[in-house]
Amino acid sequence: MGLQFRPRRTLLLAILSSAFIGFYTLTRILSSGSFYPSTSLPDDVTIPDEVFGFLWFVTAPSEQGRTIFAHNDEGSGELANVGTGIEHTLSSPVNPEKPIDMTWYALGSIMSQGSRKSRSRGNNGKGIANAWGKRLKQVEAGWAGRMRVLREEYPLIVFSKTYCPYSARAKTLLERYDITPRPKIVEVDLRSDAPHIKTILARLTRQATFPNIILHGHSLGGSDDLLRMHEGGVLRSVLEAGGLKIGWNGEDEGEVIV
């Protein structure tokens, strides 16, 4: 009789082993930093994937005030005929449905660095053009620093909508975990380029709905995905493996999240 149950026991062991290996692999990927592999490479070798350029664009203080302007937006024809000056380039139209050059995402920081250099030289603006050209040639080197900022200050980014109940649920759940550094919340509906933000997010993460929770450039999914990880007891491990500190001890659940 014992031999009859051996295949079932073998199958159960195989399933449990696969589940353990899958979770262990996920933890190893998160802790190894493979979400941002380019940071370990020399600056002149490569630049990160586009998703990091996009995340820099929506979080960096140097890019505040810039919006995504598409070729088919109203007024794009007039803007296209302005010229090739720096101010024009900062707001030049792009196509959100196709890959965007990484230089465009960081034009604000490139511009600010060029301006600082020109002011220090006191050459009545001639240094702006020179510094601008040099910064464009050194984009790869600049991304090493930008990646450090994203990794250390904005590892967890939540793309949300202020009126969305699912976004509210996800933000409430993350708030309970008392995460350090705190999640960066991007309220997409408050931006004038909201449709383009959604288009780029869907293209880069395969997640077209809100909220969209991004950990080190990788989408964890939406509110339901976050809740499943929480109820399954793995959300804390995923966040900690990504380098975040959790202040919540798991007690005092409070109001049930629905």
C-alpha positions in Angstrom: 0.0 0.0 0.0 2.9 2.3 0.7 4.0 2.2 -2.9 0.7 3.6 -4.1 1.2 7.0 -2.5 4.9 7.4 -3.5 4.2 9.2 -6.8 1.9 11.6 -5.0 4.5 12.4 -2.4 7.1 12.8 -5.2 4.8 15.3 -7.0 4.2 17.2 -3.9 7.9 17.5 -3.1 8.5 18.7 -6.7 5.9 21.4 -6.4 7.2 22.6 -3.0 10.8 22.6 -4.3 9.8 24.6 -7.4 8.0 27.2 -5.3 11.0 27.6 -3.0 13.4 27.9 -5.9 11.2 30.5 -7.5 11.0 32.7 -4.4 14.7 32.2 -3.7 15.5 33.3 -7.3 13.4 36.4 -7.0 15.1 37.4 -3.8 18.5 36.8 -5.3 17.6 39.0 -8.3 16.4 41.8 -6.1 19.4 41.7 -3.7 22.0 41.4 -6.5 20.9 44.7 -8.0 20.2 43.3 -11.4 17.3 45.8 -11.8 20.1 48.4 -12.4 23.0 46.5 -13.9 24.4 49.5 -15.7 25.5 51.1 -12.5 28.3 48.6 -12.1 29.7 49.2 -15.6 32.3 51.9 -16.5 30.6 55.2 -17.5 31.8 55.1 -21.1 30.4 51.6 -21.8 26.7 51.9 -21.8 23.6 53.7 -20.4 20.7 52.2 -18.6 17.4 51.0 -20.1 14.9 53.6 -21.1 12.7 53.0 -18.0 15.4 54.6 -15.8 15.4 57.7 -18.0 11.7 57.9 -17.7 11.9 57.5 -13.9 14.5 60.2 -13.7 12.3 62.5 -15.7 9.4 62.2 -13.3 11.4 62.4 -10.1 14.5 64.6 -10.5 14.1 68.2 -9.2 16.2 69.3 -12.2 13.4 68.1 -14.6 10.5 69.7 -12.7 8.3 71.8 -15.0 9.1 69.8 -18.1 6.3 67.8 -19.7 6.1 65.3 -22.4 5.0 67.0 -25.6 4.0 64.7 -28.5 4.3 65.5 -32.2 0.5 65.4 -32.7 -0.3 67.6 -29.7 -1.8 71.0 -30.4 0.9 73.6 -31.1 3.6 71.0 -32.0 3.8 72.4 -35.5 4.7 75.9 -34.3 7.2 74.5 -31.8 8.9 72.4 -34.4 9.7 75.5 -36.4 11.2 77.5 -33.5 14.7 76.3 -34.0 17.3 74.2 -32.3 18.1 76.4 -29.2 18.5 74.9 -25.8 15.0 76.1 -24.6 13.4 74.6 -27.7 15.2 71.3 -27.1 14.0 71.1 -23.5 10.4 71.1 -24.7 10.9 69.5 -28.1 8.2 67.0 -29.2 8.7 63.3 -28.8 6.8 60.1 -29.8 5.6 58.4 -26.5 4.8 55.2 -28.5 8.4 54.7 -29.5 11.7 54.6 -27.6 12.8 58.1 -26.5 16.5 59.1 -26.5 17.9 59.0 -23.0 19.5 62.4 -23.5 16.1 63.9 -23.8 15.0 62.5 -20.4 18.0 64.3 -18.7 18.1 67.6 -20.6 17.1 69.5 -17.4 20.1 68.2 -15.5 22.4 68.6 -18.5 21.3 72.2 -18.9 21.7 73.0 -15.3 25.2 71.7 -15.1 26.1 73.6 -18.3 24.7 76.8 -16.9 26.6 76.5 -13.6 29.9 76.0 -15.5 29.2 79.0 -17.8 28.4 81.3 -14.8 31.5 80.3 -13.0 33.5 81.3 -16.1 31.8 84.7 -16.5 32.0 84.7 -20.3 28.6 86.2 -21.0 26.9 83.0 -22.0 29.5 81.7 -24.5 30.3 78.9 -22.0 26.7 77.7 -22.1 27.0 76.4 -25.7 30.4 74.9 -25.0 29.3 73.2 -21.8 26.1 72.1 -23.5 28.0 70.3 -26.2 30.4 68.7 -23.7 27.5 67.5 -21.5 25.8 65.9 -24.5 29.0 64.0 -25.2 29.2 62.9 -21.6 25.7 61.6 -21.2 26.9 58.1 -20.3 29.0 59.4 -17.5 26.1 61.4 -16.1 23.8 58.4 -15.9 26.1 56.8 -13.3 25.2 59.5 -10.9 21.5 59.6 -11.9 21.3 55.9 -11.3 22.7 56.3 -7.8 20.1 58.9 -7.1 17.3 56.7 -8.3 18.6 53.7 -6.4 19.2 55.6 -3.1 16.5 58.2 -3.0 13.7 56.8 -5.3 13.9 53.0 -5.2 10.1 52.6 -5.0 7.9 54.8 -7.2 4.1 54.6 -7.3 2.3 56.0 -10.4 -1.1 56.8 -9.0 -4.3 58.8 -9.7 -5.8 60.9 -7.0 -9.4 59.7 -7.6 -8.6 56.0 -8.1 -9.7 53.7 -5.2 -7.2 51.1 -6.2 -4.4 53.7 -6.1 -5.6 54.7 -2.6 -5.6 51.1 -1.4 -2.1 50.5 -2.6 -0.8 53.8 -1.0 -2.5 52.9 2.2 -0.9 49.4 2.3 2.5 50.8 1.6 2.1 53.5 4.2 1.4 50.7 6.8 4.8 49.1 6.0 6.6 52.4 7.1 9.1 52.2 4.3 12.4 54.0 4.2 13.1 55.8 1.9 9.5 56.7 1.5 7.8 55.7 -1.8 7.8 58.5 -4.4 4.2 59.1 -5.4 3.5 60.4 -8.9 -0.1 61.6 -9.2 -0.4 61.2 -13.0 -3.8 62.9 -13.3 -2.4 66.1 -11.9 0.1 66.3 -14.8 -0.8 68.0 -18.1 1.0 65.1 -20.0 -1.0 62.4 -18.2 -2.0 60.5 -21.5 1.7 60.4 -22.6 2.8 59.2 -19.1 0.3 56.4 -19.4 1.5 55.5 -22.9 5.2 55.3 -21.9 4.4 53.4 -18.7 2.4 50.8 -20.7 5.2 50.5 -23.3 8.0 50.1 -20.7 6.3 48.0 -18.0 3.4 46.2 -19.9 1.2 47.6 -17.1 -1.5 50.0 -18.6 -3.6 50.5 -15.4 -3.1 52.5 -12.2 -1.6 52.2 -9.8 1.7 51.0 -11.2 4.3 50.2 -8.5 7.9 50.4 -9.7 10.8 48.9 -7.6 14.2 49.7 -9.1 12.7 49.9 -12.6 10.7 46.7 -12.4 6.9 46.9 -12.1 5.5 44.9 -9.2 2.1 45.3 -10.8 -1.0 47.1 -9.4 -3.1 47.2 -6.3 -4.3 43.6 -6.5 -0.7 42.3 -7.1 0.5 44.3 -4.1 -2.3 42.9 -1.9 -1.7 39.3 -3.0 2.0 39.7 -2.0 1.0 41.2 1.3 -1.5 38.4 2.1 0.9 35.8 0.9 3.6 37.1 3.3 6.2 37.9 0.7 5.8 41.7 0.2 8.1 42.5 3.1 10.8 40.2 1.7 10.5 41.7 -1.8 10.9 45.2 -0.4 13.7 44.4 1.9 15.5 42.5 -0.8 15.3 45.7 -2.9 17.2 47.5 -0.1 14.3 49.2 1.6 13.9 49.4 5.3 10.6 48.3 6.8 9.5 49.9 10.1 6.3 47.9 10.6 6.7 44.8 12.7 3.6 43.0 11.2 1.4 43.5 14.2 -1.6 45.8 14.7 -3.1 45.1 11.3 -5.8 47.8 11.9 -8.5 48.2 9.3 -8.8 45.4 6.8 -7.8 46.4 3.3 -10.4 45.5 0.7 
